[in-house]
Amino acid sequence: KISNETVHLTMTAGESGRVFGSVSTKEIVTAAKAQFGFDIDKKKLQMPEAIKSFGTYEIPVKLHPQVTTVLKVSVKEQ
């Protein structure tokens, strides 16, 4: 179910045309809950670093030691 949806986030652009600040795991799980009702623990998201530019990302979500899925996150400019 998680891998079939895309979480959409709208962020403010900084002077360089990149995201002002960064997109954290907390913002992603909050948006996933609001948009689709997914209750994901932010510790389950396997992000090597925070998202700092606009685009679409595929973030692995470790649901269980042997079960991993992908959550698509789309970051657009406000």
PLY file of the C-alpha trace (Angstrom):
ply
format ascii 1.0
element vertex 78
property float x
property float y
property float z
element edge 77
property int vertex1
property int vertex2
end_header
0.00 0.00 0.00
2.81 2.43 0.91
4.73 1.84 -2.33
1.68 2.76 -4.45
1.41 6.33 -3.14
3.50 9.49 -3.44
3.74 11.90 -0.52
3.70 15.51 -1.74
5.55 18.23 0.15
5.70 21.92 -0.75
8.75 23.80 0.50
10.04 27.36 0.23
12.98 27.88 -2.12
16.17 29.50 -0.87
18.33 31.93 -2.82
20.15 29.18 -4.73
16.90 27.61 -6.01
17.20 24.71 -3.57
15.01 23.87 -0.57
15.21 26.47 2.19
16.49 24.31 5.04
15.87 20.60 4.45
13.13 17.98 4.49
13.39 15.78 7.57
11.95 12.35 8.35
9.51 14.00 10.76
8.03 16.16 7.97
7.71 13.14 5.69
5.89 10.93 8.22
3.60 13.83 9.21
2.66 14.39 5.54
2.17 10.64 4.97
-0.20 10.49 7.95
-2.17 13.57 6.81
-2.41 12.57 3.13
-2.93 8.79 3.35
-3.37 7.84 7.01
-0.06 5.92 7.08
1.29 5.63 10.61
5.03 5.26 9.99
7.69 5.60 12.69
10.26 8.15 11.49
13.03 5.79 12.65
11.88 3.30 10.00
12.78 5.68 7.14
16.25 4.89 5.84
17.42 8.29 4.61
21.20 8.64 4.34
20.82 12.42 4.58
18.10 15.06 4.65
16.53 16.13 1.34
17.89 19.53 0.28
16.66 19.93 -3.30
13.40 19.71 -5.22
12.41 16.53 -7.03
11.01 13.06 -6.44
12.78 10.64 -4.12
12.33 6.98 -3.26
12.98 6.39 0.43
13.31 2.84 1.79
11.04 2.08 4.75
12.02 -0.86 6.94
8.69 -2.18 8.22
10.13 -5.36 9.71
13.66 -6.85 9.83
12.87 -8.80 6.64
10.32 -6.44 5.04
11.34 -3.22 3.30
9.21 -1.10 0.97
9.70 2.22 -0.80
7.91 5.49 -0.05
7.93 8.02 -2.89
8.30 11.64 -1.80
7.77 14.57 -4.17
9.22 17.91 -3.05
7.95 20.93 -4.98
8.60 24.66 -4.74
5.97 26.78 -3.00
0 1
1 2
2 3
3 4
4 5
5 6
6 7
7 8
8 9
9 10
10 11
11 12
12 13
13 14
14 15
15 16
16 17
17 18
18 19
19 20
20 21
21 22
22 23
23 24
24 25
25 26
26 27
27 28
28 29
29 30
30 31
31 32
32 33
33 34
34 35
35 36
36 37
37 38
38 39
39 40
40 41
41 42
42 43
43 44
44 45
45 46
46 47
47 48
48 49
49 50
50 51
51 52
52 53
53 54
54 55
55 56
56 57
57 58
58 59
59 60
60 61
61 62
62 63
63 64
64 65
65 66
66 67
67 68
68 69
69 70
70 71
71 72
72 73
73 74
74 75
75 76
76 77
